[in-house]
Amino acid sequence: MKIIPLLDRYLLKRFFLFFFAALLIFLSVFLVVDLVENVDSFIDNNMNLRAILLYYLNIFPFFIHIAIPMSALLAVVFNLGKLNKLNELTALKASGISLYRIALPFLVVGLLLSYGSFLFEDAVVVPSNQRLYEIKRDYMSKRRSTDRRLRNHIFLQLENGKVLNIRIYDTSTDIGQHVSLQTFHQGELTERLDARKMIWNHETWYLTGVEKRVLEDGYIRDYTYLDTLVAGIGLTPQEVSQKNLDPENMTWDQLRDFIGKIQALGLNDTKWLVNLNFKASMNFTPFILILFGIPLVSYQTRSRGLGPGIGISLMVIFIYVTVLKLGQTVGYTGLVSPFWSVWLPNVIFMILGSLLLIQARK
């Protein structure tokens, strides 16, 4: 009974050795490629060392996140491949330990890595990406001298079925330009205010140069032009400038709250439901790739080394991510439910991986 935990420790120790080595290699490659691509931008924008360090400090979590599943797959292939080459895998099988039992600790680690990857993305990667956007806006934009005070394309969902769009907002003067304030009732647009400017004055938002349209059944029932109008929205300038989060780059809870507001307005929430489910399904990648990696080793001979296994592993990664992205695109069309559009590829690959494992040499 003692040999099993000892075996698990031996296998997992080698697994994590290869895992962190592969992770380090992938991170090094990502950093070098990104530096080569952006060095001209750093120079052209006269970025100082502090700004460059902030850039890489905030992009590094993203690199780690995308490297985890690839490192997990290569760790399994290298680990079991070495065991196979040194006849240790054959010895384990000869002692009565099946490939299923050998695979068990790796599959458990795959599940833990998948869950950890989800938590890591939500708690670290997404906030870092939000800060990275601000760094690019402030230091790497062609209009960076003014971009620090400007916010573009602000989209805010307000109470009472109102949606506020501001094309350009100046945080130094609290003035928004090209503003649209729309009111929805049960998913139908009932009123639309289009203003040249939105100005904060005496604790109140005012709209200037306003075109007011009242709609019924999709048709304009009344049109009025007003020089000035009180906007009637309960937001401070700080909230307007800080609440502009891109739904594409929200945490799980932020995106779920955003979808709730979309649903309350009666608007189409298909895209965001797909993205919400995609966050979970994409982070399931480490388990899927480990499930594929285990039988791959059993099919390769000792004389051919690890080369074929690595090549097939990289091909599996490419095919899996392509199919998952394709499912996401199909989900956007509404032809498949948001859940199944991104989880069906996982189910298919789990079945294929399980069949390969069943048919592998025991």
N, C-alpha and C positions, 0 to 999 in steps of 0.2 A: 504493500500500500504506500510505502514511502517513496518508491521509485517514480510514481506518477507526478506528485508535486515537484520532485527533483527534476524530472524531465521537463515539466512546464517551465520551471525557472531557467533551465538551460536553454530551451528554445526561445523564450521571451528575452533573455539576456542578449542572445545573438540578434534577435529581431530588432530590438531597440538600438543596438550598436549600428546595424546597417541602416535603420530608420533615420537616426540623427546624422549619420554620415551622408546619406542621400539628401536629407533636408538641407544640410550645410552646403552641399554642392549646388542644389537647385537655387538656394537663396543667393549664392555667389554669382551664378549665371544671371539670375534676374537683375541683381544690382548692377552688374557690369553692362548688360544690355540696356537697362534704363539709363545709366550714366552716359553711355555712348549716344543714345537717342536725345538726351536732354542737355548735354554739356553746352551746345551752342545756345540753347535758350537761357541757361544759367548765365553765360557770358554776355549775351545780348541785353539781358535785363539787369545786369550788374548786381546779381544776387550775392550777398555776403555769405560768409561761412555759416553763420547762425541760421539764415533762411534755408540754405541747402540742407543743413542737418535736420531742421524741422521738417523739410519735405520728405527726407528719407526715414525719419522717425515715424512719420504718419503713413508712409506707403509700405513700410516693412511688414506690418501686420497682414496686409493684403497678400504680400508675397508668401508669408508663412501659410496663410489659409489655402492658397491654391497649390502649395507644394506638399501639403499633408497627404492627400490621397495618392499622389504619384510616389512619394517617399514610402508610403505603406506598401504599395504594390511591389516596388523594387526591393524593399526589405524582405518580403516574403519570398520573392524569386531568388534573391541572393542567399538567404538563409537556408531554404530547403535545397537550393541548387548546390550549395557547399556540402550539405549533408549527403546529397546524392553522389557528388563527385568523390567524396571520401568514404563511400560505402556505409556511412552511418545510417542513412535512411533504410538501406537494405537490412542492416543489422537490427534496427528497431522493428521492422516488419517481421523479421525472422523470429524475434522474441515474443511475437504475439500482439504487438501494438499496431493497430490498424492505422491507415492513413486518416480515417475519420477522427481517431483519438489525437493524432498528431496535429490535425487541423483545428481542433477545438480551441486551444488557447489563442490562436491567431484570429479566429472568428470572433471570440469574445473581445479581444483587443480592437478588432475592426468596429464592433458596435460601440465600444467606449470612445474610440477616436471619432466616430460619426457624431455621437452626442456632444463630445467635447468640441468638435469643429463647429457645430451649430451654436453652442454657447459662446465660443471664441468670436465667431463672426458677429453675433448680436451685441456682445459686451465690449469688444475691442475694435474689430475691423470696421464696422459701420460708423461709430463715432470718429475713428481715425480718418475714414474717407470723407466725412463731413468737414473735418479740419483741413484735410488735403485740398478740398475744393476751395476753401478760403485762402489757402496759401497760394494756389495757382492763380486765383483771382487777384490777390494783392501783389504778387511778385512776378508772375509769369505772363500776365495779360499785356497786350499791346497798349491798353489804356490804364495801366496799373496805377498811374498817378491820381486818377479820379475813381478807380474801381473800389478803393478802400471805403469810400463813402456811398457808393452806388449799389443798389440791389436791383437785379433785373428779373423780369417775369415772375413776380410774386403772385402766388395763388393761395388764397385763404378761404376756408369754409367757415362761415359764421353761423350764429344762431338764427332761428326762424327761417331756415331755408335760403339764406343768402350766401352768395359766392362773390368774393372780391378778387379782381385781377388788376394788377398794377404793372405796366410794362417797365417803367423806370422809377425807382424810389431813391431820393437823396436823403441819407440819414443826417447830414449836417444841417439841412434846412427843413426837414420833415415835410417835403413836398413830393407828391407822386404825379407822374405824367402819364397820359393815355390810360385812364382808369375806367374799368367796367364793373358795375355793381348789379348783379343779377339776382332775382328772387324766384325761387321754384316752389311749386305746390304739387305734391304727389308726382314728382318727376317732370312736371310741365312748367316751362318758363312762362311766368305771368307778368313780370316787369323787368325792364332793363334800363339802367342809367349809364350812359357813356359820357365821360367828362374829360376835358383837356387836362385838368389838374385836380389834385386832392391836397388840401392845405390844412395843416394843424394850427389852430388859432384859438386861444382862450379855452383850452381843454376840450375843444370840439373839432371834428373834421368837417370841412366845407368842400363841396364840389363846385368847380367853376366851369363855365362853358358846357352846360349839361344838356344832353339830348335824352329826354325821357320817353320811353315807349311802354305802353300797356298792351299786353297781348292776351288773346283768348283763342284757344284751339289752334295755336301756332300762327295766328294772323294778328297784325298790328291793329288794335282797336282805337288807340289814341296816341297822338304824338305831340309833345310839348318841348319847347326850347326854353331853358332857364339860365340866366346869368350866374346865379348862385343858389346853392341848395345845401341844407344841412344833411350830411350823409347818414347820420343816425346809426353808426356802428360803434360798438363798445370795445374799441381797441386803443391802446396807447401807442405812440410812435415806437417805443421799444418792442412792443409785441409785434408790430408790423414788420420791423426789420429783423427780428429774431425767429419768427415762426415760418420763415420761408424754407422749409425742408422739402427737398425733392423726394417724391414718393418712391422713386427708383432706389433711393439710398436711405431708407428708414430702417429702424430696428423692427423686430417682430411686433412688439406692442404698439409702436408708432404707426406701422402700416395697418395693423388691425383696427386701431382707432380711426385712422383715415378712411378705411373701408366702411366703418360704421357711419361716418358722416356722409359718405357718398350714398350709402343705402338710404339714409334718412332723407336725402334730397331726391331720392327716386331716380338717381342717375345710374348709368351702366358701370358696374363694378367688376366686370369680367377680367379685365387686364390685371387689376390689383389683386384679385383673388388668386389668379394664376401665379403672380409674383410671390404672394404669401405662401402658397404651397410649394413653390419652387425653392424658397429658402430652406425648407425642411428636406425636400427630396434631393437637392444638390449636395447637402451635407451628409447624405447617406452614402456618398461615393466611396469613402475608405472601406466600408464593409463590402460593397459590391466588388471593388477591385481586388481585395484580399481573397474573396470567394473565388474569383477567376484565377488569381495568381497561384493558388495551391495546386490545382490539377495541372496547370501548365508545366510545372516542374516535373511531375511524374511522367510526362510524355517525352521529355528530352533525355537523351543518352548522355552518359558521363563523358564520352569522347568528344562530343560537340561543345562542351563547356556551357557557359551562361549566356553567350551571345544570342542564340535564337530565342531564349526565354525573355531577355530584355527587349528584343525587337518586337516580339508578340505582345509584351506588356504595354509598350508604348502605343501599339496599334489598338489595343483594347481601350486604352484611355481615350484616344482620339475618337473611336467609334462611339463609345459610351457618351462622351460629352456632346458629340454631334447629335445623337438620337435624343438626348435630354433637351437640348436647345430646340430641336425640331418639334418636340412635344410642347414646349413652351409657346412656340410660334403658333402651332395648331390650336392651343388653348385660347390664344388671343382672338381667334376667329369665332369662338363659341361653338365650334363643331363638336368638341368634346368638353366634358365638365372640367372646371379648373383643377379639381383634385386629380382626376385620372389622366389629364393631359401631361402632367409632370411625374406622376407616380407609376403610370403604366410602363414606361421604360425601365424603371427600377424593378418592377415585378418580372418583366421579361428577362432582364439580365440576371436576376436572382434564379429564375428557373433554368436558364442556360448554364449558369455557373454551377448550380446543383447537379444538373445532368452530367456536366463534365467531371465533377467530383465523384459521382456515382460510377461513371465508366472508367475512371482513372485506375491505374494499377495499384491494388491494395497492398 
